[in-house]
Amino acid sequence: MPENLFYDVLIIGGGAAGFFTAVNLAEKRPDLKICILERGKKVLQKVLISGGGRCNVTHAVWEPRELTAFYPRGHRELLGPFHRFMTGDTMQWFEDRGVPLKIEEDGRIFPLSDSSSDVVECLVTLSRKRNITLHTSTSVNDFSYIQDGWEIQTKTKTYNTKQLVIATGSSLQMWKMLAKAGHQIAPAVPSLFTFNLANKEICKLAGTTAEVTVSLNGTKLISLGPLLVTHWGFSGPAVLKMSAWGAHILRGRNYNFTLKINWLNHISSEQCLNKLKSLRDSSKKQISNTPQFNLSRRLWEFLVERSGCTGVGFADASNAILSKLAAVLTADQHQVTGKSTFKDEFVTAGGVALEEIDFRNYKSKVLPSCYLAGEVMDVDAVTGGFNFQNCWTGGYIIAESIAAEI
Ligand SMILES: Cc1cc2nc3c(=O)[nH]c(=O)nc-3n(C[C@H](O)[C@H](O)[C@H](O)COP(=O)(O)OP(=O)(O)OC[C@H]3O[C@@H](n4cnc5c(N)ncnc54)[C@H](O)[C@@H]3O)c2cc1C
């Protein structure tokens, strides 16, 4: 006979969203019996490996509307929640509980210790202190609403609860169960990846960075920021941002597309050509020996060679030659033929359709007394600590809402 267990609140998933919900709820309502079910042997595994082992907890963006701009999916829905639990609240929360944080130059926020295990330890210690029950190696196979509560099935046990929180991240198995229960699930596709190139000639510049604008012909996809040349193609913020905002479009093209790069960031082809023509009037030097537009010498030499201008002096350059150089500098084209995982952070776009969640309390509009938090929803962000912020905000608001309701 399976064991029968009752909890006031049952949370499926022992990741960032599940733990943050549990700990905040227990702090607000120590009287409640709370249980986390985790299918893995260990909890918070993604937090542990996050940010290259440093855990990029959140980001130094202090205005809710500004923060929403970092979420390709969820930007509209998260505005209200961010007004209630923001990045500053996250900082305060961890610092008040013994995890001092630091803000890096680019705005990313990490534990002062540079160790993700401090975040894991904080959440696990608080959950123990607050008597939250944790069952690991416990995979939920099914759940159903019976009379006025939930019955949750694992291989060996049946759990009952009044309030169910689903925080299972990008679990295909859970999305299938949620679809069976009546939820719409946006198809899962990878987000936050780097681009592989067919022609790897530029890869000899691996390690080179430039402030660029990248775009995809025939679409509105455009992304600005640093681009990093790698041994297999392109990475860096401009590329990662494009992979997130274009997650569905790029999947639709099977990660085969022509990437347009303006190596001069926002300088137009016309402005570039004018500058090159003025150099023709003033410079007696070889084009390839005279880096312009703040490009590194290696990159400049490569792009000059790519445009066929090697060995040409500025003074001898024809209009046609300068136009060709301007075209390479401002509208270079590279054939992308695949993607690679960005090891510091990656997420899956897709999940429970956002119109089926009430963002005042993160309650499902389809299932009674059921809350959804973290990556299980169709919310994802660009790299920089924003994905965890989605978990912290959702977890906190669910805790507030359940604490008030029970
Ligand atoms: C390598 C890597 C690095 C990252 N670095 C960062 C970073 O620095 N900053 C940032 O903001 N984001 C980062 N992210 C993204 C971030 O980790 C996720 O957005 C976040 O962990 C999602 O949290 P979650 O609680 O929703 O899901 P998860 O962390 O995936 O937790 C869900 C849990 O539910 C469990 N589960 C699933 N199905 C069941 C089931 N049926 N029964 C029981 N348990 C189940 C899973 O085992 C898992 O433990 C990174 C991601 C990766 C992969």
The ligand as an SDF file (V2000), in Angstrom:
LIG
                    3D

 53 58  0  0  0  0  0  0  0  0999 V2000
   24.9480   26.0660  -16.9760 C   0  0  0  0  0  0  0  0  0  0  0  0
   23.9000   27.0570  -16.5730 C   0  0  0  0  0  0  0  0  0  0  0  0
   24.3030   28.2340  -15.9630 C   0  0  0  0  0  0  0  0  0  0  0  0
   23.3500   29.1930  -15.6160 C   0  0  0  0  0  0  0  0  0  0  0  0
   23.7710   30.3480  -15.0140 N   0  0  0  0  0  0  0  0  0  0  0  0
   22.8540   31.2920  -14.6740 C   0  0  0  0  0  0  0  0  0  0  0  0
   23.2430   32.4790  -13.9960 C   0  0  0  0  0  0  0  0  0  0  0  0
   24.4160   32.6480  -13.6260 O   0  0  0  0  0  0  0  0  0  0  0  0
   22.2820   33.4110  -13.7390 N   0  0  0  0  0  0  0  0  0  0  0  0
   20.9700   33.2360  -14.0820 C   0  0  0  0  0  0  0  0  0  0  0  0
   20.1520   34.1180  -13.8290 O   0  0  0  0  0  0  0  0  0  0  0  0
   20.5700   32.0980  -14.6820 N   0  0  0  0  0  0  0  0  0  0  0  0
   21.4670   31.1320  -14.9650 C   0  0  0  0  0  0  0  0  0  0  0  0
   21.0540   29.9820  -15.5700 N   0  0  0  0  0  0  0  0  0  0  0  0
   19.6180   29.7810  -15.7810 C   0  0  0  0  0  0  0  0  0  0  0  0
   19.0180   29.3520  -14.4310 C   0  0  0  0  0  0  0  0  0  0  0  0
   19.8310   28.3400  -13.8840 O   0  0  0  0  0  0  0  0  0  0  0  0
   17.5960   28.8490  -14.6010 C   0  0  0  0  0  0  0  0  0  0  0  0
   16.8190   29.8490  -15.2010 O   0  0  0  0  0  0  0  0  0  0  0  0
   17.0100   28.5210  -13.2250 C   0  0  0  0  0  0  0  0  0  0  0  0
   17.8170   27.5580  -12.5700 O   0  0  0  0  0  0  0  0  0  0  0  0
   15.6050   27.9860  -13.3470 C   0  0  0  0  0  0  0  0  0  0  0  0
   15.1990   27.6330  -12.0480 O   0  0  0  0  0  0  0  0  0  0  0  0
   13.9160   26.7510  -11.8070 P   0  0  0  0  0  0  0  0  0  0  0  0
   13.8170   26.5830  -10.3370 O   0  0  0  0  0  0  0  0  0  0  0  0
   12.7760   27.2840  -12.5530 O   0  0  0  0  0  0  0  0  0  0  0  0
   14.2710   25.3500  -12.5000 O   0  0  0  0  0  0  0  0  0  0  0  0
   15.4470   24.3190  -12.1750 P   0  0  0  0  0  0  0  0  0  0  0  0
   16.6100   24.9830  -11.5720 O   0  0  0  0  0  0  0  0  0  0  0  0
   15.6430   23.5450  -13.4180 O   0  0  0  0  0  0  0  0  0  0  0  0
   14.7950   23.4050  -11.0600 O   0  0  0  0  0  0  0  0  0  0  0  0
   13.7350   22.5310  -11.3360 C   0  0  0  0  0  0  0  0  0  0  0  0
   13.8710   21.3080  -10.4740 C   0  0  0  0  0  0  0  0  0  0  0  0
   12.7160   20.4990  -10.6290 O   0  0  0  0  0  0  0  0  0  0  0  0
   13.0980   19.1400  -10.6420 C   0  0  0  0  0  0  0  0  0  0  0  0
   12.0490   18.3800  -11.3210 N   0  0  0  0  0  0  0  0  0  0  0  0
   11.7160   18.4250  -12.6370 C   0  0  0  0  0  0  0  0  0  0  0  0
   10.6940   17.5970  -12.8780 N   0  0  0  0  0  0  0  0  0  0  0  0
   10.3670   17.0070  -11.7060 C   0  0  0  0  0  0  0  0  0  0  0  0
    9.4100   16.0310  -11.3260 C   0  0  0  0  0  0  0  0  0  0  0  0
    8.5530   15.4850  -12.2010 N   0  0  0  0  0  0  0  0  0  0  0  0
    9.3390   15.6410  -10.0180 N   0  0  0  0  0  0  0  0  0  0  0  0
   10.1880   16.2050   -9.1110 C   0  0  0  0  0  0  0  0  0  0  0  0
   11.1360   17.0970   -9.4230 N   0  0  0  0  0  0  0  0  0  0  0  0
   11.2250   17.5140  -10.7110 C   0  0  0  0  0  0  0  0  0  0  0  0
   14.4290   19.1600  -11.4040 C   0  0  0  0  0  0  0  0  0  0  0  0
   15.1920   18.0190  -11.1020 O   0  0  0  0  0  0  0  0  0  0  0  0
   15.0650   20.4520  -10.8720 C   0  0  0  0  0  0  0  0  0  0  0  0
   15.8590   20.2330   -9.7390 O   0  0  0  0  0  0  0  0  0  0  0  0
   21.9800   28.9870  -15.8990 C   0  0  0  0  0  0  0  0  0  0  0  0
   21.5830   27.7800  -16.4970 C   0  0  0  0  0  0  0  0  0  0  0  0
   22.5300   26.8380  -16.8190 C   0  0  0  0  0  0  0  0  0  0  0  0
   22.0800   25.5550  -17.4460 C   0  0  0  0  0  0  0  0  0  0  0  0
  1  2  1  0
  2  3  1  0
  2 52  2  0
  3  4  2  0
  4  5  1  0
  4 50  1  0
  5  6  2  0
  6  7  1  0
  6 13  1  0
  7  8  2  0
  7  9  1  0
  9 10  1  0
 10 11  2  0
 10 12  1  0
 12 13  2  0
 13 14  1  0
 14 15  1  0
 14 50  1  0
 15 16  1  0
 16 17  1  0
 16 18  1  0
 18 19  1  0
 18 20  1  0
 20 21  1  0
 20 22  1  0
 22 23  1  0
 23 24  1  0
 24 25  2  0
 24 26  1  0
 24 27  1  0
 27 28  1  0
 28 29  2  0
 28 30  1  0
 28 31  1  0
 31 32  1  0
 32 33  1  0
 33 34  1  0
 33 48  1  0
 34 35  1  0
 35 36  1  0
 35 46  1  0
 36 37  1  0
 36 45  1  0
 37 38  2  0
 38 39  1  0
 39 40  1  0
 39 45  2  0
 40 41  1  0
 40 42  2  0
 42 43  1  0
 43 44  2  0
 44 45  1  0
 46 47  1  0
 46 48  1  0
 48 49  1  0
 50 51  2  0
 51 52  1  0
 52 53  1  0
M  END
$$$$
